[in-house]
Amino acid sequence: MNNKIVFSFSGGKDSCLSIYKAVKNNYEIFSLLTTITEGYDRVSIHGVRRELVIKQAQSLGFPIKLIYIPDSCTNEKYEKIMYENMLFFKNLGIEYVGFGDIFLEDIRAYREKNLSKLNMKGYFPLWKLNTMDLIKEFIELGFKAIVVCVDLKVLDISFLGKEINEEFVKEIENKIDVCGENGEFHTFVYDGPIFKEKILFERGDIVIRGDYGYLDLYPI
């Protein structure tokens, strides 16, 4: 089997845990793929500054390809951009693209449909695993992460900046999915067993955009 893989990388906990498992399963991470929203210069959805995700990639020791998408990107435009970028890797002989999805069937089906157009396959190392087990594994492995985005419809803004630890899990376990698989929250991982060095950052302002709250982080 060609064990080279490119990995969809948001800089969050599920991405990092997926990469950890991929490496354990003898996949060779050829490159990380991160979508950056034009105009904001930040990781799409998560809102983390581009400089910080680059620092993550450097600490992980993997190349990173930044894929720029316009703000308010249509599905048609997004799919065209992703097709062109995936074709680049396909032409280099890469067959697999890794994702941190856990149980959302429609998201997985969407990814696999688009990859099938290139005769590529998705790799989902967290698929259908129990989310409580996953968050506990993430913590026990020594990963360090903080909440950088919350859906204000389901979580209070006070959750921004909270560390992902046992206390955090106890606070949310009866409210939402503990891995935030439905988009309830997103994280920034700054240390862990696959990082060569800790990512240093400063906490900035809290910004509210529509139904979402974001904690701005500044690289040091």
C-alpha positions in Angstrom: 0.0 0.0 0.0 1.1 3.5 -0.8 1.1 4.9 2.8 1.6 8.5 1.9 -1.3 10.7 3.0 -2.3 14.4 3.1 -4.3 15.5 6.2 -7.1 18.0 6.5 -5.7 20.1 9.4 -7.6 22.8 11.4 -5.2 22.9 14.2 -7.8 21.5 16.6 -8.0 18.5 18.8 -9.6 16.0 16.4 -7.1 16.9 13.7 -4.2 16.3 16.0 -5.6 13.1 17.5 -6.2 11.8 14.0 -2.6 12.5 12.9 -1.4 10.8 16.1 -3.3 7.7 15.2 -2.3 7.8 11.5 1.4 7.9 12.4 0.8 5.0 14.8 -0.8 3.1 11.9 2.4 3.7 9.8 1.0 6.4 7.5 3.5 8.9 6.2 2.1 12.4 6.5 3.1 14.0 3.2 1.5 17.3 3.9 -1.1 19.1 6.0 -3.9 20.9 4.3 -5.5 24.0 5.9 -8.2 26.3 4.5 -7.6 30.0 5.2 -10.4 32.5 4.7 -9.3 35.4 2.5 -9.8 38.8 4.1 -9.4 37.4 7.6 -6.2 35.5 7.0 -7.4 32.9 9.5 -8.2 29.2 9.6 -11.7 28.8 8.2 -14.4 28.2 10.9 -11.9 28.1 13.8 -10.7 31.7 13.4 -7.1 31.0 14.3 -4.4 33.2 12.8 -2.5 31.8 9.9 0.8 32.3 11.7 -0.2 30.0 14.5 -1.2 27.1 12.2 2.1 27.4 10.4 3.9 27.2 13.8 1.9 24.1 14.6 3.0 22.5 11.3 6.6 23.4 12.0 6.4 21.9 15.5 4.8 18.7 14.1 7.5 18.5 11.5 5.2 18.3 8.5 4.9 20.5 5.4 1.6 22.5 5.2 -0.3 23.7 2.2 -2.6 26.7 2.8 -5.7 26.7 0.6 -7.3 30.1 0.4 -11.0 30.3 0.0 -13.1 33.5 -0.3 -15.3 34.7 2.5 -18.9 33.5 2.1 -17.6 30.8 -0.3 -20.3 28.9 -2.3 -20.2 25.1 -2.4 -19.5 25.2 -6.1 -16.5 27.5 -5.6 -15.2 25.6 -2.6 -15.4 22.3 -4.5 -13.6 23.8 -7.5 -10.8 25.1 -5.3 -10.5 21.8 -3.4 -10.6 19.7 -6.6 -7.6 21.7 -8.0 -5.6 21.3 -4.9 -6.4 17.6 -4.5 -5.5 17.0 -8.2 -2.0 18.5 -7.4 -1.5 15.8 -4.7 -3.1 13.1 -6.8 -0.6 13.8 -9.6 2.2 13.3 -7.0 0.9 9.8 -6.3 -1.1 10.5 -3.1 -4.1 8.3 -2.8 -5.4 9.1 0.7 -6.7 12.2 2.5 -7.1 12.1 6.2 -10.0 13.7 8.2 -10.9 14.0 11.9 -14.6 13.4 11.5 -16.2 11.1 14.1 -19.9 10.4 13.4 -21.5 12.9 11.0 -22.5 10.7 8.1 -23.4 13.5 5.7 -20.0 15.2 6.1 -18.2 11.9 5.4 -20.3 11.2 2.4 -19.7 14.6 1.0 -15.9 14.3 1.4 -15.9 10.8 -0.2 -18.1 11.9 -3.1 -15.7 14.7 -3.9 -12.6 12.5 -3.5 -14.1 9.8 -5.7 -14.0 12.3 -8.6 -10.2 12.1 -8.4 -10.1 8.4 -7.6 -8.8 9.2 -4.1 -10.0 7.8 -0.8 -10.7 9.3 2.6 -9.1 8.0 5.8 -11.1 8.5 9.0 -9.1 7.2 12.1 -11.7 8.5 14.6 -14.7 7.2 12.8 -17.5 5.9 15.0 -15.3 5.8 18.1 -17.0 6.9 21.3 -16.5 10.6 21.8 -16.1 10.4 25.5 -13.4 7.8 25.0 -11.7 10.1 22.4 -11.7 13.2 24.6 -10.3 11.2 27.5 -7.6 9.7 25.3 -6.7 13.1 24.0 -6.2 14.4 27.6 -4.4 11.3 28.8 -2.0 11.3 25.9 -0.9 14.8 27.1 -2.3 17.0 24.4 -2.9 20.6 25.5 -5.6 22.7 23.8 -7.9 25.6 24.5 -11.3 26.6 23.2 -11.1 29.3 20.6 -14.6 29.2 19.1 -18.1 28.5 20.6 -21.5 28.3 19.1 -23.4 30.7 21.4 -26.7 29.0 20.8 -25.4 26.0 22.9 -22.5 27.2 25.0 -21.9 30.4 27.0 -19.1 32.7 25.9 -17.3 32.0 29.2 -16.2 28.7 27.7 -13.8 30.6 25.4 -10.2 30.1 26.5 -11.0 27.1 28.7 -8.4 24.3 28.7 -9.5 20.9 27.4 -9.2 18.9 30.6 -11.2 16.7 32.9 -12.9 19.7 34.5 -14.0 20.9 31.0 -15.4 17.5 30.1 -17.5 17.4 33.3 -18.9 20.9 32.6 -20.1 20.0 29.1 -20.9 16.2 29.2 -24.6 16.7 29.9 -25.0 19.6 27.6 -23.4 18.8 24.2 -21.2 16.2 22.5 -18.0 16.2 24.5 -15.9 16.4 21.3 -18.0 19.2 19.9 -18.7 17.1 16.8 -21.8 19.1 15.9 -19.8 22.3 15.8 -20.5 23.4 19.4 -16.9 24.4 20.0 -13.5 24.4 18.3 -10.0 24.3 19.7 -6.4 25.2 19.2 -3.8 22.6 20.2 -0.5 24.0 21.5 1.3 21.0 22.8 1.2 17.2 22.9 3.1 13.9 22.1 3.5 14.6 18.4 4.7 18.2 18.9 8.5 18.8 19.0 8.0 22.0 21.0 5.1 23.9 22.6 3.4 26.6 20.6 3.6 29.9 22.4 0.8 32.4 22.2 -1.0 35.2 24.0 -4.7 35.5 24.5 -6.3 38.5 22.8 -9.8 39.9 22.5 -13.1 38.0 22.3 -15.0 38.7 19.1 -18.6 37.9 18.4 -19.7 37.3 14.8 -23.4 36.2 14.5 -24.0 33.1 16.6 -20.3 32.5 17.2 -17.8 33.8 19.7 -14.1 33.7 19.0 -11.0 34.1 21.2 -8.2 35.8 19.3 -4.7 34.3 19.8 -1.5 36.1 19.0 1.7 34.2 18.2 4.7 35.0 20.4 
